[in-house]
Amino acid sequence: MANSLPRLYLDTSVPSAYYNDRQRDRQLFTQQIWHGKLSNYHLVISNITVKELGATKNLKRRKKLQRLVQRLDTCIANSACAALSHEYLNILAMPKYDALHIAIATVFNCEILLSWNFTHIVNDNHKQKINDLNLLNGYQPITILSPHELRG
């Protein structure tokens, strides 16, 4: 039987916040939704998330992060993701991996992308342009939210 829960993509900022005690309010809120609201969704990450978490310098924290996400579905970036991310980069000023996170979530049919990245991802100026490009390229619009905006 197929999973009927809405697909929710977590960019690297969400699992990273789970153990980030330098931003204690964000950490506690992330832990709260991880064990609460997120259970109402089919959680998805990507190989980019895995790679970024694997670059965590603190070995103890890196192992905790890897355990935190190890059972989540992992989408592997492909040529369609790369092409769509290039479309984003052509009109939006953002880092390559941020564009790739959005493209992976879109290509793999996630209804929601959840992020703590307010500069490049959860950015009202970018959201409409991203969804215009998604439609232009034959993809569904995606809802981009911060953890505080998540319902459920």
CNS distance restraints for C-alpha pairs under 8 A (distance, minus, plus):
assign (resid   3 and name CA) (resid  42 and name CA) 7.34 0.50 0.50
assign (resid   5 and name CA) (resid  40 and name CA) 6.67 0.50 0.50
assign (resid   5 and name CA) (resid  41 and name CA) 5.17 0.50 0.50
assign (resid   5 and name CA) (resid  42 and name CA) 5.40 0.50 0.50
assign (resid   6 and name CA) (resid  40 and name CA) 7.75 0.50 0.50
assign (resid   6 and name CA) (resid  41 and name CA) 5.23 0.50 0.50
assign (resid   6 and name CA) (resid  42 and name CA) 5.82 0.50 0.50
assign (resid   6 and name CA) (resid 110 and name CA) 7.42 0.50 0.50
assign (resid   6 and name CA) (resid 111 and name CA) 6.39 0.50 0.50
assign (resid   6 and name CA) (resid 112 and name CA) 7.91 0.50 0.50
assign (resid   7 and name CA) (resid  41 and name CA) 5.96 0.50 0.50
assign (resid   7 and name CA) (resid  42 and name CA) 4.74 0.50 0.50
assign (resid   7 and name CA) (resid  43 and name CA) 6.09 0.50 0.50
assign (resid   7 and name CA) (resid  44 and name CA) 6.83 0.50 0.50
assign (resid   7 and name CA) (resid 109 and name CA) 7.32 0.50 0.50
assign (resid   7 and name CA) (resid 110 and name CA) 4.61 0.50 0.50
assign (resid   7 and name CA) (resid 111 and name CA) 5.54 0.50 0.50
assign (resid   7 and name CA) (resid 112 and name CA) 6.62 0.50 0.50
assign (resid   8 and name CA) (resid  41 and name CA) 6.05 0.50 0.50
assign (resid   8 and name CA) (resid  42 and name CA) 5.93 0.50 0.50
assign (resid   8 and name CA) (resid  43 and name CA) 5.06 0.50 0.50
assign (resid   8 and name CA) (resid  44 and name CA) 5.90 0.50 0.50
assign (resid   8 and name CA) (resid 110 and name CA) 5.53 0.50 0.50
assign (resid   8 and name CA) (resid 111 and name CA) 6.14 0.50 0.50
assign (resid   8 and name CA) (resid 112 and name CA) 4.77 0.50 0.50
assign (resid   8 and name CA) (resid 113 and name CA) 5.80 0.50 0.50
assign (resid   8 and name CA) (resid 114 and name CA) 6.97 0.50 0.50
assign (resid   9 and name CA) (resid  43 and name CA) 5.99 0.50 0.50
assign (resid   9 and name CA) (resid  44 and name CA) 4.62 0.50 0.50
assign (resid   9 and name CA) (resid  45 and name CA) 5.62 0.50 0.50
assign (resid   9 and name CA) (resid 105 and name CA) 5.82 0.50 0.50
assign (resid   9 and name CA) (resid 110 and name CA) 6.15 0.50 0.50
assign (resid   9 and name CA) (resid 112 and name CA) 6.15 0.50 0.50
assign (resid   9 and name CA) (resid 113 and name CA) 4.69 0.50 0.50
assign (resid   9 and name CA) (resid 114 and name CA) 6.06 0.50 0.50
assign (resid  10 and name CA) (resid  14 and name CA) 6.12 0.50 0.50
assign (resid  10 and name CA) (resid  15 and name CA) 7.52 0.50 0.50
assign (resid  10 and name CA) (resid  43 and name CA) 7.06 0.50 0.50
assign (resid  10 and name CA) (resid  44 and name CA) 6.21 0.50 0.50
assign (resid  10 and name CA) (resid  45 and name CA) 5.47 0.50 0.50
assign (resid  10 and name CA) (resid 113 and name CA) 6.12 0.50 0.50
assign (resid  10 and name CA) (resid 114 and name CA) 5.14 0.50 0.50
assign (resid  10 and name CA) (resid 115 and name CA) 6.48 0.50 0.50
assign (resid  11 and name CA) (resid  15 and name CA) 7.80 0.50 0.50
assign (resid  11 and name CA) (resid  45 and name CA) 6.66 0.50 0.50
assign (resid  11 and name CA) (resid  46 and name CA) 7.99 0.50 0.50
assign (resid  11 and name CA) (resid  49 and name CA) 6.27 0.50 0.50
assign (resid  11 and name CA) (resid 101 and name CA) 6.33 0.50 0.50
assign (resid  11 and name CA) (resid 113 and name CA) 7.26 0.50 0.50
assign (resid  11 and name CA) (resid 114 and name CA) 6.45 0.50 0.50
assign (resid  11 and name CA) (resid 115 and name CA) 5.67 0.50 0.50
assign (resid  12 and name CA) (resid  16 and name CA) 6.06 0.50 0.50
assign (resid  12 and name CA) (resid  49 and name CA) 5.02 0.50 0.50
assign (resid  12 and name CA) (resid  52 and name CA) 6.85 0.50 0.50
assign (resid  12 and name CA) (resid  53 and name CA) 6.93 0.50 0.50
assign (resid  12 and name CA) (resid 115 and name CA) 7.66 0.50 0.50
assign (resid  13 and name CA) (resid  17 and name CA) 6.02 0.50 0.50
assign (resid  13 and name CA) (resid 115 and name CA) 5.90 0.50 0.50
assign (resid  13 and name CA) (resid 116 and name CA) 5.52 0.50 0.50
assign (resid  13 and name CA) (resid 117 and name CA) 6.66 0.50 0.50
assign (resid  14 and name CA) (resid  18 and name CA) 6.77 0.50 0.50
assign (resid  14 and name CA) (resid  30 and name CA) 6.96 0.50 0.50
assign (resid  14 and name CA) (resid 114 and name CA) 7.28 0.50 0.50
assign (resid  14 and name CA) (resid 115 and name CA) 5.88 0.50 0.50
assign (resid  14 and name CA) (resid 116 and name CA) 6.26 0.50 0.50
assign (resid  15 and name CA) (resid  19 and name CA) 7.57 0.50 0.50
assign (resid  15 and name CA) (resid  30 and name CA) 7.88 0.50 0.50
assign (resid  15 and name CA) (resid  65 and name CA) 6.73 0.50 0.50
assign (resid  15 and name CA) (resid  68 and name CA) 7.37 0.50 0.50
assign (resid  15 and name CA) (resid  69 and name CA) 7.46 0.50 0.50
assign (resid  16 and name CA) (resid  20 and name CA) 6.35 0.50 0.50
assign (resid  16 and name CA) (resid  53 and name CA) 7.34 0.50 0.50
assign (resid  16 and name CA) (resid  65 and name CA) 6.97 0.50 0.50
assign (resid  17 and name CA) (resid  21 and name CA) 8.00 0.50 0.50
assign (resid  17 and name CA) (resid  23 and name CA) 7.73 0.50 0.50
assign (resid  17 and name CA) (resid  26 and name CA) 6.46 0.50 0.50
assign (resid  17 and name CA) (resid  27 and name CA) 5.11 0.50 0.50
assign (resid  17 and name CA) (resid  30 and name CA) 6.38 0.50 0.50
assign (resid  18 and name CA) (resid  26 and name CA) 7.96 0.50 0.50
assign (resid  18 and name CA) (resid  27 and name CA) 5.01 0.50 0.50
assign (resid  18 and name CA) (resid  28 and name CA) 7.35 0.50 0.50
assign (resid  18 and name CA) (resid  30 and name CA) 5.49 0.50 0.50
assign (resid  18 and name CA) (resid  31 and name CA) 5.59 0.50 0.50
assign (resid  19 and name CA) (resid  27 and name CA) 6.31 0.50 0.50
assign (resid  19 and name CA) (resid  61 and name CA) 7.20 0.50 0.50
assign (resid  19 and name CA) (resid  65 and name CA) 7.60 0.50 0.50
assign (resid  20 and name CA) (resid  24 and name CA) 6.97 0.50 0.50
assign (resid  20 and name CA) (resid  26 and name CA) 7.99 0.50 0.50
assign (resid  20 and name CA) (resid  27 and name CA) 5.73 0.50 0.50
assign (resid  21 and name CA) (resid  27 and name CA) 6.28 0.50 0.50
assign (resid  23 and name CA) (resid  27 and name CA) 6.08 0.50 0.50
assign (resid  24 and name CA) (resid  28 and name CA) 6.09 0.50 0.50
assign (resid  25 and name CA) (resid  29 and name CA) 6.13 0.50 0.50
assign (resid  26 and name CA) (resid  30 and name CA) 5.98 0.50 0.50
assign (resid  27 and name CA) (resid  31 and name CA) 6.19 0.50 0.50
assign (resid  28 and name CA) (resid  32 and name CA) 6.09 0.50 0.50
assign (resid  29 and name CA) (resid  33 and name CA) 6.32 0.50 0.50
assign (resid  30 and name CA) (resid  34 and name CA) 5.93 0.50 0.50
assign (resid  30 and name CA) (resid 147 and name CA) 7.30 0.50 0.50
assign (resid  31 and name CA) (resid  35 and name CA) 6.37 0.50 0.50
assign (resid  32 and name CA) (resid  36 and name CA) 6.05 0.50 0.50
assign (resid  33 and name CA) (resid  37 and name CA) 4.91 0.50 0.50
assign (resid  33 and name CA) (resid  38 and name CA) 5.79 0.50 0.50
assign (resid  33 and name CA) (resid 147 and name CA) 7.74 0.50 0.50
assign (resid  34 and name CA) (resid  38 and name CA) 5.30 0.50 0.50
assign (resid  34 and name CA) (resid  39 and name CA) 7.32 0.50 0.50
assign (resid  35 and name CA) (resid  39 and name CA) 6.84 0.50 0.50
assign (resid  36 and name CA) (resid  40 and name CA) 7.96 0.50 0.50
assign (resid  37 and name CA) (resid  41 and name CA) 7.80 0.50 0.50
assign (resid  37 and name CA) (resid 150 and name CA) 7.82 0.50 0.50
assign (resid  37 and name CA) (resid 151 and name CA) 7.32 0.50 0.50
assign (resid  37 and name CA) (resid 152 and name CA) 5.42 0.50 0.50
assign (resid  38 and name CA) (resid  43 and name CA) 7.49 0.50 0.50
assign (resid  38 and name CA) (resid 152 and name CA) 7.95 0.50 0.50
assign (resid  40 and name CA) (resid 152 and name CA) 6.58 0.50 0.50
assign (resid  43 and name CA) (resid  72 and name CA) 6.04 0.50 0.50
assign (resid  43 and name CA) (resid  73 and name CA) 6.68 0.50 0.50
assign (resid  44 and name CA) (resid  72 and name CA) 5.84 0.50 0.50
assign (resid  44 and name CA) (resid  73 and name CA) 4.92 0.50 0.50
assign (resid  44 and name CA) (resid  74 and name CA) 5.92 0.50 0.50
assign (resid  44 and name CA) (resid  75 and name CA) 7.16 0.50 0.50
assign (resid  44 and name CA) (resid 110 and name CA) 7.96 0.50 0.50
assign (resid  45 and name CA) (resid  49 and name CA) 6.19 0.50 0.50
assign (resid  45 and name CA) (resid  50 and name CA) 7.72 0.50 0.50
assign (resid  45 and name CA) (resid  69 and name CA) 7.94 0.50 0.50
assign (resid  45 and name CA) (resid  72 and name CA) 6.67 0.50 0.50
assign (resid  45 and name CA) (resid  73 and name CA) 6.22 0.50 0.50
assign (resid  45 and name CA) (resid  74 and name CA) 4.93 0.50 0.50
assign (resid  45 and name CA) (resid  75 and name CA) 6.27 0.50 0.50
assign (resid  46 and name CA) (resid  50 and name CA) 6.46 0.50 0.50
assign (resid  46 and name CA) (resid  73 and name CA) 7.88 0.50 0.50
assign (resid  46 and name CA) (resid  74 and name CA) 4.72 0.50 0.50
assign (resid  46 and name CA) (resid  75 and name CA) 4.50 0.50 0.50
assign (resid  46 and name CA) (resid  76 and name CA) 5.75 0.50 0.50
assign (resid  46 and name CA) (resid  77 and name CA) 7.08 0.50 0.50
assign (resid  46 and name CA) (resid 101 and name CA) 7.64 0.50 0.50
assign (resid  46 and name CA) (resid 104 and name CA) 7.32 0.50 0.50
assign (resid  47 and name CA) (resid  51 and name CA) 6.02 0.50 0.50
assign (resid  47 and name CA) (resid  74 and name CA) 6.32 0.50 0.50
assign (resid  47 and name CA) (resid  75 and name CA) 6.31 0.50 0.50
assign (resid  47 and name CA) (resid  76 and name CA) 5.33 0.50 0.50
assign (resid  47 and name CA) (resid  77 and name CA) 6.80 0.50 0.50
assign (resid  48 and name CA) (resid  52 and name CA) 6.10 0.50 0.50
assign (resid  48 and name CA) (resid  76 and name CA) 7.93 0.50 0.50
assign (resid  48 and name CA) (resid  77 and name CA) 7.58 0.50 0.50
assign (resid  48 and name CA) (resid  97 and name CA) 7.43 0.50 0.50
assign (resid  48 and name CA) (resid 101 and name CA) 7.33 0.50 0.50
assign (resid  49 and name CA) (resid  53 and name CA) 6.05 0.50 0.50
assign (resid  50 and name CA) (resid  54 and name CA) 5.97 0.50 0.50
assign (resid  50 and name CA) (resid  66 and name CA) 7.48 0.50 0.50
assign (resid  51 and name CA) (resid  55 and name CA) 6.44 0.50 0.50
assign (resid  52 and name CA) (resid  56 and name CA) 7.14 0.50 0.50
assign (resid  53 and name CA) (resid  62 and name CA) 6.49 0.50 0.50
assign (resid  53 and name CA) (resid  65 and name CA) 6.65 0.50 0.50
assign (resid  53 and name CA) (resid  66 and name CA) 6.99 0.50 0.50
assign (resid  54 and name CA) (resid  62 and name CA) 6.22 0.50 0.50
assign (resid  54 and name CA) (resid  66 and name CA) 7.33 0.50 0.50
assign (resid  55 and name CA) (resid  62 and name CA) 7.63 0.50 0.50
assign (resid  56 and name CA) (resid  61 and name CA) 7.25 0.50 0.50
assign (resid  56 and name CA) (resid  62 and name CA) 5.30 0.50 0.50
assign (resid  57 and name CA) (resid  62 and name CA) 7.13 0.50 0.50
assign (resid  58 and name CA) (resid  62 and name CA) 6.01 0.50 0.50
assign (resid  59 and name CA) (resid  63 and name CA) 6.21 0.50 0.50
assign (resid  60 and name CA) (resid  64 and name CA) 6.43 0.50 0.50
assign (resid  61 and name CA) (resid  65 and name CA) 6.14 0.50 0.50
assign (resid  62 and name CA) (resid  66 and name CA) 6.16 0.50 0.50
assign (resid  63 and name CA) (resid  67 and name CA) 6.20 0.50 0.50
assign (resid  64 and name CA) (resid  68 and name CA) 6.13 0.50 0.50
assign (resid  65 and name CA) (resid  69 and name CA) 6.54 0.50 0.50
assign (resid  66 and name CA) (resid  70 and name CA) 5.81 0.50 0.50
assign (resid  67 and name CA) (resid  71 and name CA) 7.97 0.50 0.50
assign (resid  75 and name CA) (resid 104 and name CA) 7.36 0.50 0.50
assign (resid  75 and name CA) (resid 108 and name CA) 7.29 0.50 0.50
assign (resid  76 and name CA) (resid 104 and name CA) 7.95 0.50 0.50
assign (resid  77 and name CA) (resid  81 and name CA) 5.73 0.50 0.50
assign (resid  77 and name CA) (resid  82 and name CA) 7.20 0.50 0.50
assign (resid  77 and name CA) (resid 100 and name CA) 7.91 0.50 0.50
assign (resid  77 and name CA) (resid 104 and name CA) 6.15 0.50 0.50
assign (resid  78 and name CA) (resid  82 and name CA) 6.36 0.50 0.50
assign (resid  79 and name CA) (resid  83 and name CA) 6.08 0.50 0.50
assign (resid  80 and name CA) (resid  84 and name CA) 6.18 0.50 0.50
assign (resid  80 and name CA) (resid 107 and name CA) 7.10 0.50 0.50
assign (resid  81 and name CA) (resid  85 and name CA) 6.03 0.50 0.50
assign (resid  81 and name CA) (resid 100 and name CA) 6.62 0.50 0.50
assign (resid  81 and name CA) (resid 103 and name CA) 5.13 0.50 0.50
assign (resid  81 and name CA) (resid 104 and name CA) 5.35 0.50 0.50
assign (resid  81 and name CA) (resid 107 and name CA) 6.25 0.50 0.50
assign (resid  82 and name CA) (resid  86 and name CA) 6.23 0.50 0.50
assign (resid  82 and name CA) (resid 100 and name CA) 6.74 0.50 0.50
assign (resid  82 and name CA) (resid 103 and name CA) 7.42 0.50 0.50
assign (resid  83 and name CA) (resid  87 and name CA) 6.50 0.50 0.50
assign (resid  84 and name CA) (resid  88 and name CA) 6.52 0.50 0.50
assign (resid  84 and name CA) (resid 100 and name CA) 7.97 0.50 0.50
assign (resid  84 and name CA) (resid 103 and name CA) 5.69 0.50 0.50
assign (resid  84 and name CA) (resid 134 and name CA) 7.90 0.50 0.50
assign (resid  84 and name CA) (resid 137 and name CA) 7.75 0.50 0.50
assign (resid  85 and name CA) (resid  89 and name CA) 6.23 0.50 0.50
assign (resid  85 and name CA) (resid  96 and name CA) 7.56 0.50 0.50
assign (resid  85 and name CA) (resid  99 and name CA) 4.96 0.50 0.50
assign (resid  85 and name CA) (resid 100 and name CA) 5.10 0.50 0.50
assign (resid  85 and name CA) (resid 102 and name CA) 7.37 0.50 0.50
assign (resid  85 and name CA) (resid 103 and name CA) 5.31 0.50 0.50
assign (resid  86 and name CA) (resid  90 and name CA) 6.14 0.50 0.50
assign (resid  86 and name CA) (resid  99 and name CA) 7.64 0.50 0.50
assign (resid  87 and name CA) (resid  91 and name CA) 7.04 0.50 0.50
assign (resid  87 and name CA) (resid 133 and name CA) 7.24 0.50 0.50
assign (resid  88 and name CA) (resid  92 and name CA) 5.76 0.50 0.50
assign (resid  88 and name CA) (resid  99 and name CA) 6.24 0.50 0.50
assign (resid  88 and name CA) (resid 130 and name CA) 6.59 0.50 0.50
assign (resid  88 and name CA) (resid 133 and name CA) 7.34 0.50 0.50
assign (resid  89 and name CA) (resid  93 and name CA) 6.38 0.50 0.50
assign (resid  89 and name CA) (resid  94 and name CA) 6.70 0.50 0.50
assign (resid  89 and name CA) (resid  96 and name CA) 7.26 0.50 0.50
assign (resid  89 and name CA) (resid  99 and name CA) 6.68 0.50 0.50
assign (resid  92 and name CA) (resid 126 and name CA) 7.14 0.50 0.50
assign (resid  93 and name CA) (resid 120 and name CA) 7.78 0.50 0.50
assign (resid  94 and name CA) (resid  98 and name CA) 6.55 0.50 0.50
assign (resid  94 and name CA) (resid  99 and name CA) 6.74 0.50 0.50
assign (resid  94 and name CA) (resid 120 and name CA) 5.63 0.50 0.50
assign (resid  95 and name CA) (resid  99 and name CA) 6.57 0.50 0.50
assign (resid  95 and name CA) (resid 120 and name CA) 7.77 0.50 0.50
assign (resid  96 and name CA) (resid 100 and name CA) 6.20 0.50 0.50
assign (resid  97 and name CA) (resid 101 and name CA) 6.10 0.50 0.50
assign (resid  98 and name CA) (resid 102 and name CA) 6.51 0.50 0.50
assign (resid  98 and name CA) (resid 120 and name CA) 6.98 0.50 0.50
assign (resid  98 and name CA) (resid 121 and name CA) 6.84 0.50 0.50
assign (resid  99 and name CA) (resid 103 and name CA) 6.18 0.50 0.50
assign (resid 100 and name CA) (resid 104 and name CA) 5.99 0.50 0.50
assign (resid 101 and name CA) (resid 105 and name CA) 6.23 0.50 0.50
assign (resid 102 and name CA) (resid 106 and name CA) 6.18 0.50 0.50
assign (resid 102 and name CA) (resid 113 and name CA) 7.25 0.50 0.50
assign (resid 102 and name CA) (resid 121 and name CA) 7.74 0.50 0.50
assign (resid 103 and name CA) (resid 107 and name CA) 5.95 0.50 0.50
assign (resid 104 and name CA) (resid 108 and name CA) 5.94 0.50 0.50
assign (resid 105 and name CA) (resid 109 and name CA) 6.34 0.50 0.50
assign (resid 105 and name CA) (resid 110 and name CA) 5.21 0.50 0.50
assign (resid 105 and name CA) (resid 111 and name CA) 8.00 0.50 0.50
assign (resid 105 and name CA) (resid 112 and name CA) 7.77 0.50 0.50
assign (resid 105 and name CA) (resid 113 and name CA) 6.53 0.50 0.50
assign (resid 106 and name CA) (resid 110 and name CA) 5.91 0.50 0.50
assign (resid 106 and name CA) (resid 111 and name CA) 7.83 0.50 0.50
assign (resid 106 and name CA) (resid 134 and name CA) 7.58 0.50 0.50
assign (resid 106 and name CA) (resid 139 and name CA) 6.88 0.50 0.50
assign (resid 106 and name CA) (resid 140 and name CA) 7.17 0.50 0.50
assign (resid 106 and name CA) (resid 141 and name CA) 7.58 0.50 0.50
assign (resid 106 and name CA) (resid 142 and name CA) 6.41 0.50 0.50
assign (resid 107 and name CA) (resid 139 and name CA) 7.04 0.50 0.50
assign (resid 109 and name CA) (resid 140 and name CA) 7.55 0.50 0.50
assign (resid 110 and name CA) (resid 142 and name CA) 7.12 0.50 0.50
assign (resid 111 and name CA) (resid 141 and name CA) 7.89 0.50 0.50
assign (resid 111 and name CA) (resid 142 and name CA) 5.44 0.50 0.50
assign (resid 111 and name CA) (resid 143 and name CA) 6.14 0.50 0.50
assign (resid 112 and name CA) (resid 142 and name CA) 5.80 0.50 0.50
assign (resid 112 and name CA) (resid 143 and name CA) 4.69 0.50 0.50
assign (resid 112 and name CA) (resid 144 and name CA) 5.76 0.50 0.50
assign (resid 112 and name CA) (resid 145 and name CA) 7.14 0.50 0.50
assign (resid 113 and name CA) (resid 142 and name CA) 7.10 0.50 0.50
assign (resid 113 and name CA) (resid 143 and name CA) 6.25 0.50 0.50
assign (resid 113 and name CA) (resid 144 and name CA) 4.83 0.50 0.50
assign (resid 113 and name CA) (resid 145 and name CA) 6.26 0.50 0.50
assign (resid 114 and name CA) (resid 144 and name CA) 6.14 0.50 0.50
assign (resid 114 and name CA) (resid 145 and name CA) 5.12 0.50 0.50
assign (resid 114 and name CA) (resid 146 and name CA) 5.56 0.50 0.50
assign (resid 114 and name CA) (resid 147 and name CA) 6.27 0.50 0.50
assign (resid 115 and name CA) (resid 121 and name CA) 7.00 0.50 0.50
assign (resid 115 and name CA) (resid 122 and name CA) 6.59 0.50 0.50
assign (resid 115 and name CA) (resid 144 and name CA) 7.65 0.50 0.50
assign (resid 115 and name CA) (resid 145 and name CA) 6.42 0.50 0.50
assign (resid 115 and name CA) (resid 146 and name CA) 5.15 0.50 0.50
assign (resid 115 and name CA) (resid 147 and name CA) 6.70 0.50 0.50
assign (resid 116 and name CA) (resid 122 and name CA) 7.23 0.50 0.50
assign (resid 116 and name CA) (resid 146 and name CA) 5.57 0.50 0.50
assign (resid 116 and name CA) (resid 147 and name CA) 6.93 0.50 0.50
assign (resid 117 and name CA) (resid 121 and name CA) 5.54 0.50 0.50
assign (resid 117 and name CA) (resid 122 and name CA) 5.92 0.50 0.50
assign (resid 117 and name CA) (resid 146 and name CA) 7.88 0.50 0.50
assign (resid 118 and name CA) (resid 122 and name CA) 4.57 0.50 0.50
assign (resid 118 and name CA) (resid 123 and name CA) 5.59 0.50 0.50
assign (resid 118 and name CA) (resid 146 and name CA) 7.84 0.50 0.50
assign (resid 119 and name CA) (resid 123 and name CA) 6.17 0.50 0.50
assign (resid 120 and name CA) (resid 126 and name CA) 7.48 0.50 0.50
assign (resid 121 and name CA) (resid 126 and name CA) 7.18 0.50 0.50
assign (resid 121 and name CA) (resid 127 and name CA) 7.72 0.50 0.50
assign (resid 121 and name CA) (resid 144 and name CA) 7.40 0.50 0.50
assign (resid 122 and name CA) (resid 126 and name CA) 7.81 0.50 0.50
assign (resid 122 and name CA) (resid 127 and name CA) 7.38 0.50 0.50
assign (resid 122 and name CA) (resid 144 and name CA) 6.04 0.50 0.50
assign (resid 122 and name CA) (resid 145 and name CA) 5.98 0.50 0.50
assign (resid 122 and name CA) (resid 146 and name CA) 6.32 0.50 0.50
assign (resid 123 and name CA) (resid 127 and name CA) 6.23 0.50 0.50
assign (resid 124 and name CA) (resid 128 and name CA) 7.28 0.50 0.50
assign (resid 125 and name CA) (resid 129 and name CA) 7.43 0.50 0.50
assign (resid 126 and name CA) (resid 130 and name CA) 6.02 0.50 0.50
assign (resid 127 and name CA) (resid 131 and name CA) 6.28 0.50 0.50
assign (resid 127 and name CA) (resid 144 and name CA) 7.06 0.50 0.50
assign (resid 128 and name CA) (resid 132 and name CA) 6.01 0.50 0.50
assign (resid 129 and name CA) (resid 133 and name CA) 6.19 0.50 0.50
assign (resid 130 and name CA) (resid 134 and name CA) 6.14 0.50 0.50
assign (resid 131 and name CA) (resid 135 and name CA) 6.17 0.50 0.50
assign (resid 131 and name CA) (resid 140 and name CA) 7.66 0.50 0.50
assign (resid 131 and name CA) (resid 141 and name CA) 4.89 0.50 0.50
assign (resid 131 and name CA) (resid 142 and name CA) 6.57 0.50 0.50
assign (resid 132 and name CA) (resid 136 and name CA) 6.13 0.50 0.50
assign (resid 132 and name CA) (resid 141 and name CA) 7.75 0.50 0.50
assign (resid 133 and name CA) (resid 137 and name CA) 6.06 0.50 0.50
assign (resid 134 and name CA) (resid 138 and name CA) 6.25 0.50 0.50
assign (resid 134 and name CA) (resid 139 and name CA) 4.79 0.50 0.50
assign (resid 134 and name CA) (resid 140 and name CA) 6.18 0.50 0.50
assign (resid 134 and name CA) (resid 141 and name CA) 6.02 0.50 0.50
assign (resid 135 and name CA) (resid 139 and name CA) 5.17 0.50 0.50
assign (resid 135 and name CA) (resid 140 and name CA) 6.03 0.50 0.50
assign (resid 135 and name CA) (resid 141 and name CA) 6.57 0.50 0.50
assign (resid 145 and name CA) (resid 149 and name CA) 5.77 0.50 0.50
assign (resid 145 and name CA) (resid 150 and name CA) 6.54 0.50 0.50
assign (resid 146 and name CA) (resid 150 and name CA) 6.77 0.50 0.50
